[in-house]
Amino acid sequence: MLGFQASQCLRPLWLSIHLRSHNSHHVTRKCCFTGVRRKLHACVVGSGPAGFYTVQHLLKNNKEILVDLYERLPVPFGLVRFGVAPDHPDVKNVINSFTQTAHSERFAFYGNVMVGRDVMVSDLQEAYDAVVLSYGAEDDQLLRIPGEQLPGVYSARAIVGWYNGLPENKDLTPDLNVETAVVLGQGNVALDLARILLTPIDLLRKTDITGAALSAIAESSIKRIFLVGRRGPLQVAFTIKELREMVKLQGVRTMLNPSDFEGIERMLLENIPRPRRRLTELLLKSMPQSSSGCVGHREWGLLFHRSPTHILPTADGERVGGIRFQLNKLEASGDTVKAVPTGKSEDMPCGLVLRSIGYRSLPLDPDMPFDKRRGVIPNNQGRVEGRAGLYCSGWVKRGPQGVIATTMNDSFETGEAVLEDISNRSASPRAGFESIRPKLTSKGIQVVSFGDWERINRVEQERGLKLEKPREKILDVQEMLIHASG
């Protein structure tokens, strides 16, 4: 025994440090001058794509860091679970990569914890070397026009949450017993809404759409959906993949007005970026279908040069009966094209209005820097202005735009900023979750681990198997917590 202790004393310091690091699940860092290494702790708030991509970058590029991920719901993956359309399972495959990350020994998931209520951002900053806010955009842009609060007007976010199983939207009961629906907006989310509402029910049954939404769509009376934009065909925000799905939708006719495309073929010969040119060419190819005989009993179309000014009520004033548009003309202003009112207006009868004009982020707590006008956290490449050790990634960093690949690159940029700063910082050890745990315990918060989530996941998959679908999502948070606890 004495011989062993002696040999330990004679061991070079670098070898002792190496063995301690190799034999421990806790990752440590060398402090200046002492040769002692300490734990490095970072945490990320929000488990959507931005959050998980940030975690991935940190774990991959610094082998001496522990990363904790906080999520307000008991289930992870954010918009991949609750935002991606149910008929796009290939997009959800990124969950496989996130799950692999979650199984790292240097990672911990803490679900059912609402930052800003259960624990504050300042608490996290005291507990961690770096805090990254990646919680996304959880509010809607408003039209701010008369009639917007009438029954039958919904935000895109609410409808998407309804058919994707977001707990806060589980009690939504949109009335689809109408013939005409109007979607205000011409982005990918607008196309998702129209496609899901018009997709043959037998195809939807094979997806993870919620049972309530499936039943409502099966009984829907919707015959036509118009996607309305304030500018023209060259300014639509959707991508060619989503457009191709829409024009090929079984039993659904595409409606386009040839007058909206006058002169556009000539413009395509000019210096238009290739993605925009291909998209517009597909729109033009879809035109003959508009003038031919009906190929299906349902229709969808694009209306341009229109801005909503009033949501009109039915005769009894009980719900939506139509929408009034101001007609626009386009004027060039430098590199941008603006929609300018012509002074003319148009009324369109409809029974359902879906507002798809964008999302916006909200501040988590009043102590946090936040630009309310832009709906983002003021930052420089992910570093929050005026708050050392605080970072942001994803939509709360740059605004609600881009696809998952955009979010990935953005999150990697923030992750790199974190690593650069941590490598140059000398500070006392941070306790991480161990200093947060007592605050949550005192409030009676049931914290959900990733293993707990996997129990919820198995229940959903087993229920889905009985219905011959990928999963049947649990919609109620309390039921999630029951399954999480086993």
C-alpha positions in Angstrom: 0.0 0.0 0.0 2.8 2.4 0.9 4.6 1.5 -2.3 1.5 2.3 -4.3 1.2 5.7 -2.6 4.8 6.4 -3.2 4.5 5.6 -6.9 1.6 8.0 -7.0 3.6 10.7 -5.5 6.4 10.1 -8.0 4.0 10.2 -11.0 4.5 13.2 -13.2 1.8 15.9 -12.8 0.7 15.7 -16.4 0.1 11.9 -16.1 -2.0 12.3 -13.0 -4.1 15.0 -14.6 -4.6 12.7 -17.7 -5.7 9.7 -15.6 -8.1 11.8 -13.5 -9.7 13.2 -16.7 -9.9 9.8 -18.4 -11.4 8.0 -15.4 -14.1 10.5 -14.7 -17.4 11.3 -16.4 -16.9 14.9 -15.3 -14.9 17.0 -17.8 -12.5 19.5 -16.4 -10.3 22.4 -17.5 -6.8 23.6 -16.6 -6.7 26.8 -14.6 -3.9 29.3 -15.0 -0.6 28.5 -13.3 -1.9 25.8 -10.9 -2.2 22.8 -13.2 -5.6 22.1 -11.6 -8.4 21.4 -13.9 -12.1 22.3 -13.3 -15.4 21.5 -14.8 -16.6 23.6 -17.7 -20.4 24.0 -17.8 -22.5 25.6 -20.5 -26.3 25.5 -20.8 -28.7 26.0 -23.7 -32.3 27.2 -23.3 -34.6 25.6 -25.9 -34.4 22.2 -27.4 -35.4 22.9 -31.0 -33.0 22.8 -33.9 -31.1 25.9 -32.8 -30.6 24.5 -29.4 -29.5 21.1 -30.4 -27.2 22.3 -33.2 -25.6 24.7 -30.6 -25.1 21.7 -28.3 -23.6 19.6 -31.1 -21.0 22.3 -31.9 -20.0 22.7 -28.3 -19.6 19.0 -27.6 -17.8 18.3 -30.9 -15.3 21.1 -30.7 -14.4 21.1 -27.0 -13.8 17.8 -25.4 -13.7 19.5 -22.0 -17.2 20.8 -21.6 -20.5 19.7 -20.1 -23.7 21.0 -21.7 -27.1 21.1 -20.1 -30.2 21.7 -22.2 -33.4 23.3 -20.7 -36.8 22.9 -22.3 -40.1 24.3 -21.1 -42.1 21.2 -22.3 -41.5 17.6 -21.1 -40.6 16.7 -24.7 -37.7 17.9 -26.8 -37.1 18.9 -30.4 -39.2 22.1 -30.6 -40.3 23.0 -34.2 -39.1 19.6 -35.5 -41.8 18.0 -33.5 -44.4 20.8 -33.5 -43.7 22.8 -36.6 -42.7 20.4 -39.4 -45.7 19.3 -41.4 -46.8 15.8 -40.6 -46.5 14.7 -44.2 -42.8 15.6 -44.2 -41.3 12.8 -42.1 -38.0 13.1 -43.9 -37.4 16.5 -42.4 -38.0 15.0 -39.0 -35.1 12.6 -39.5 -32.8 15.2 -37.9 -34.2 13.9 -34.6 -32.0 10.8 -35.0 -28.9 13.0 -35.0 -30.2 15.0 -32.0 -31.0 11.8 -30.1 -27.4 10.6 -30.7 -26.2 13.9 -29.2 -28.5 13.5 -26.2 -26.9 10.2 -25.4 -23.5 11.8 -24.9 -22.1 11.4 -21.3 -21.3 15.1 -21.4 -25.0 16.1 -22.1 -28.0 16.4 -19.8 -31.6 17.3 -20.7 -33.9 19.1 -18.2 -37.4 19.2 -19.5 -40.5 20.8 -18.0 -38.5 23.7 -16.8 -39.6 27.2 -17.9 -36.8 29.7 -17.9 -38.2 33.0 -16.9 -40.7 31.5 -14.4 -39.2 28.4 -12.7 -35.7 29.7 -13.0 -34.4 33.1 -14.2 -31.7 33.8 -16.8 -29.6 35.4 -14.1 -29.8 32.2 -12.1 -28.4 30.3 -15.0 -25.6 32.8 -15.5 -24.5 32.3 -11.9 -24.6 28.5 -12.4 -22.8 28.2 -15.8 -19.8 29.5 -17.6 -22.0 30.2 -20.7 -25.7 30.5 -21.3 -27.2 30.3 -24.8 -30.8 31.3 -25.4 -32.2 29.3 -28.3 -35.9 29.3 -27.4 -37.3 30.5 -30.8 -40.3 32.6 -31.7 -43.3 31.8 -29.5 -45.7 34.6 -30.5 -47.5 35.7 -33.7 -47.4 38.8 -35.9 -50.7 40.6 -35.9 -52.5 42.2 -38.8 -53.9 45.0 -36.5 -57.0 45.5 -38.7 -60.7 45.6 -37.8 -62.3 42.2 -37.4 -59.1 40.3 -36.6 -60.6 39.0 -33.4 -63.7 37.4 -35.0 -64.2 33.7 -34.6 -62.8 31.9 -37.7 -59.5 34.0 -37.7 -56.5 31.9 -36.6 -52.8 32.3 -36.6 -50.8 29.9 -38.7 -48.9 29.0 -35.5 -52.1 27.9 -33.7 -53.3 25.8 -36.6 -49.8 24.2 -37.1 -49.7 23.5 -33.4 -53.2 22.0 -33.5 -52.4 19.4 -36.1 -48.9 18.8 -34.8 -49.9 18.2 -31.1 -48.6 21.3 -29.4 -50.1 21.1 -25.9 -51.2 24.8 -25.8 -53.3 24.2 -29.0 -54.8 20.9 -28.0 -58.2 22.4 -27.3 -58.5 24.4 -30.5 -61.6 23.6 -32.5 -61.4 25.4 -35.9 -64.7 25.2 -37.8 -63.8 23.7 -41.2 -67.5 23.6 -42.3 -66.8 26.4 -44.8 -66.2 26.3 -48.6 -63.6 29.0 -48.9 -60.5 29.6 -46.8 -58.0 32.5 -47.1 -54.4 32.2 -46.0 -52.7 35.6 -45.7 -49.1 35.0 -46.6 -47.2 33.2 -49.4 -44.4 31.5 -47.5 -43.7 27.8 -46.9 -45.9 27.8 -43.8 -48.8 29.1 -45.8 -48.3 26.3 -48.3 -48.1 23.8 -45.5 -51.5 25.0 -44.2 -53.2 24.7 -47.6 -51.6 21.4 -48.4 -52.6 19.7 -45.1 -56.2 21.0 -45.3 -56.5 19.7 -48.9 -54.6 16.5 -48.7 -56.7 13.3 -49.2 -57.5 11.9 -45.7 -56.2 8.4 -46.5 -52.7 10.0 -47.0 -52.9 12.0 -43.7 -53.9 8.8 -41.8 -50.4 7.5 -42.4 -48.7 10.5 -40.7 -48.3 11.6 -37.1 -51.1 14.2 -37.4 -53.2 14.4 -34.2 -56.4 12.4 -34.1 -58.5 15.6 -33.5 -57.1 17.3 -36.5 -57.5 14.2 -38.6 -61.2 13.9 -37.7 -61.8 17.6 -38.4 -60.1 17.5 -41.8 -62.0 14.3 -42.7 -65.3 16.1 -42.1 -64.1 19.4 -43.7 -66.2 21.2 -46.3 -63.4 23.3 -47.7 -63.4 23.4 -51.4 -60.9 26.1 -52.2 -58.0 27.9 -50.5 -56.4 31.1 -51.7 -53.0 32.2 -50.6 -52.8 36.0 -50.7 -49.8 38.3 -51.0 -49.3 42.0 -51.1 -46.7 41.9 -53.9 -46.3 39.8 -57.1 -45.2 36.3 -58.3 -41.6 37.2 -58.3 -41.8 38.0 -54.5 -43.4 34.8 -53.2 -41.5 33.5 -50.2 -42.1 29.7 -50.6 -39.6 27.4 -52.1 -39.8 25.2 -55.2 -40.0 21.9 -53.2 -43.2 23.0 -51.4 -44.7 24.4 -54.6 -44.0 21.2 -56.5 -45.9 19.2 -53.8 -48.8 21.6 -54.0 -49.2 21.6 -57.8 -49.1 17.7 -57.7 -51.5 17.3 -54.9 -54.0 14.5 -55.7 -57.5 15.7 -56.7 -56.7 19.4 -56.3 -56.7 22.0 -59.1 -54.3 24.9 -59.2 -55.8 28.3 -59.9 -53.5 31.1 -61.3 -54.5 34.3 -63.1 -52.6 34.7 -66.4 -52.7 38.5 -66.1 -50.6 38.3 -62.9 -47.7 36.8 -65.0 -47.7 39.2 -68.0 -44.2 40.2 -68.9 -42.6 37.7 -66.5 -41.4 35.3 -69.2 -39.3 38.2 -70.7 -38.0 39.0 -67.2 -36.8 35.4 -66.7 -34.3 36.0 -69.5 -32.7 38.8 -67.5 -30.4 38.4 -64.5 -32.7 36.6 -62.1 -31.1 34.2 -59.6 -31.5 30.6 -60.6 -33.6 29.4 -57.6 -36.1 32.3 -58.3 -36.1 31.5 -62.0 -36.8 27.8 -61.5 -39.6 28.6 -59.0 -41.2 31.1 -61.4 -40.9 28.7 -64.3 -42.8 26.1 -62.3 -45.6 28.6 -61.6 -45.8 29.4 -65.3 -46.0 25.7 -66.2 -48.8 25.3 -63.7 -50.8 27.9 -65.7 -52.5 25.6 -68.3 -54.0 23.6 -65.4 -55.8 26.7 -64.4 -57.6 27.1 -67.7 -58.3 23.5 -68.4 -61.2 21.5 -67.1 -61.4 20.8 -63.4 -59.1 17.9 -62.4 -60.5 17.6 -58.9 -63.3 18.7 -56.7 -61.0 21.0 -54.7 -58.9 24.0 -55.6 -56.0 26.2 -54.4 -54.7 29.4 -55.9 -52.4 32.4 -55.5 -53.8 35.9 -55.4 -51.3 38.8 -55.7 -51.2 42.6 -55.2 -53.6 42.5 -52.3 -53.3 43.7 -48.7 -56.1 43.0 -46.1 -57.7 46.0 -44.5 -60.8 44.5 -42.8 -62.0 41.1 -41.7 -65.7 41.2 -42.5 -68.3 39.5 -40.3 -71.3 37.4 -41.3 -74.7 39.1 -41.3 -75.3 38.1 -37.7 -71.9 39.3 -36.7 -71.0 35.9 -35.1 -68.0 35.0 -37.2 -65.9 35.6 -40.3 -67.9 36.2 -43.5 -65.3 37.7 -45.8 -62.2 39.8 -46.1 -61.6 43.3 -47.7 -58.4 43.8 -49.7 -56.7 47.0 -50.8 -55.4 46.5 -54.3 -51.7 47.3 -54.9 -49.4 48.1 -57.7 -45.6 47.4 -57.5 -43.0 50.2 -57.6 -39.3 49.6 -57.6 -37.2 51.3 -54.9 -33.5 50.5 -55.4 -33.1 46.8 -55.1 -36.5 46.3 -53.5 -40.1 46.2 -54.9 -42.8 47.9 -52.8 -46.5 47.3 -52.8 -48.2 50.7 -53.2 -52.0 51.2 -52.7 -54.0 52.0 -55.9 -57.0 53.4 -54.0 -59.2 50.5 -55.1 -60.5 47.7 -52.9 -62.1 44.3 -53.3 -64.2 42.1 -51.0 -63.9 38.3 -51.0 -66.4 36.0 -49.2 -64.8 33.3 -47.0 -65.4 31.5 -43.8 -61.9 30.9 -42.5 -58.9 33.3 -42.4 -55.5 32.0 -41.5 -52.8 34.6 -40.7 -49.4 33.4 -41.9 -47.4 36.6 -41.8 -44.6 35.6 -39.4 -43.7 34.8 -35.8 -41.8 36.9 -33.3 -39.8 36.1 -30.2 -40.6 37.4 -26.7 -38.2 38.3 -23.8 -37.8 35.5 -21.2 -37.5 37.9 -18.3 -37.4 41.6 -17.8 -33.7 41.6 -16.9 -32.7 40.4 -20.3 -31.7 42.7 -23.2 -34.4 42.6 -25.9 -35.3 44.5 -29.0 -39.1 44.5 -28.9 -39.4 46.2 -32.3 -37.4 43.5 -34.2 -38.3 40.7 -31.8 -34.7 39.6 -31.3 -32.0 39.7 -28.6 -29.4 42.4 -29.5 -26.3 40.5 -30.3 -23.0 40.4 -32.2 -22.5 37.0 -33.9 -24.5 35.4 -31.0 -22.9 37.4 -28.2 -25.6 39.2 -26.3 -24.8 42.9 -26.1 -23.8 44.1 -22.6 -24.0 40.6 -21.0 -20.8 38.7 -20.9 -21.3 35.0 -20.9 -24.8 35.3 -22.4 -25.4 34.2 -26.0 -28.3 33.5 -28.4 -28.9 31.4 -31.5 -31.7 30.6 -33.9 -34.8 32.8 -34.4 -34.4 34.8 -31.2 -31.0 35.8 -32.6 -31.8 36.7 -36.2 -35.6 36.7 -36.5 -38.0 34.0 -37.7 -36.5 33.2 -41.1 -34.7 30.5 -43.0 -34.9 26.7 -43.0 -33.3 24.1 -40.7 -30.0 24.3 -42.6 -29.9 28.1 -42.0 -30.5 27.5 -38.3 -27.7 24.9 -38.2 -25.1 27.4 -39.6 -26.3 30.1 -37.4 -26.1 27.9 -34.3 -22.6 26.8 -35.2 -21.6 30.5 -35.4 -22.9 31.1 -31.8 -21.3 27.9 -30.6 -17.9 29.0 -32.0 -18.3 32.4 -30.2 -18.9 30.5 -26.9 -15.9 28.3 -27.4 -13.7 31.3 -28.2 -14.8 33.2 -25.1 -14.6 30.2 -22.7 -11.0 29.3 -23.8 -9.9 32.8 -22.9 -11.7 33.1 -19.6 -10.4 32.2 -16.1 -13.0 31.9 -13.4 -14.0 29.9 -10.4 -15.8 26.6 -10.9 -19.6 26.7 -11.7 -22.0 24.2 -10.1 -24.3 23.9 -13.1 -27.6 22.1 -12.5 -26.7 21.3 -8.9 -27.2 24.9 -8.0 -30.5 25.1 -10.0 -32.0 21.9 -8.6 -32.9 23.3 -5.2 -34.9 26.2 -6.8 -36.9 23.7 -8.9 -37.4 21.4 -6.0 -38.8 24.2 -3.8 -41.3 25.0 -6.5 -42.4 21.4 -6.9 -41.2 21.2 -10.5 -41.0 17.7 -11.9 -37.8 17.7 -14.1 -37.9 15.4 -17.1 -34.6 13.8 -18.2 -33.9 12.5 -21.7 -34.5 9.0 -20.4 -37.9 10.1 -19.2 -38.6 11.5 -22.6 -37.7 8.2 -24.2 -40.4 6.6 -22.0 -42.9 9.1 -23.4 -41.7 8.4 -26.9 -42.2 4.6 -26.5 -45.8 5.2 -25.4 -46.5 7.4 -28.4 -45.0 4.9 -30.8 -46.9 2.0 -29.3 -50.2 3.9 -29.6 -49.3 4.9 -33.2 -48.6 1.2 -34.1 -52.1 0.3 -33.1 -53.4 3.0 -35.5 -50.9 2.1 -38.3 -49.1 5.5 -38.0 -45.7 6.5 -36.8 -46.9 7.8 -33.5 -50.0 9.1 -31.7 -48.8 12.1 -29.8 -49.7 12.8 -26.2 -51.2 16.3 -26.1 -51.6 16.9 -22.4 -48.5 17.9 -20.3 -49.8 16.2 -17.2 -50.2 12.9 -19.0 -46.6 13.4 -20.4 -45.3 13.7 -16.9 -47.1 10.6 -15.7 -45.5 8.5 -18.5 -42.2 10.2 -17.9 -42.1 9.0 -14.3 -42.8 5.5 -15.4 
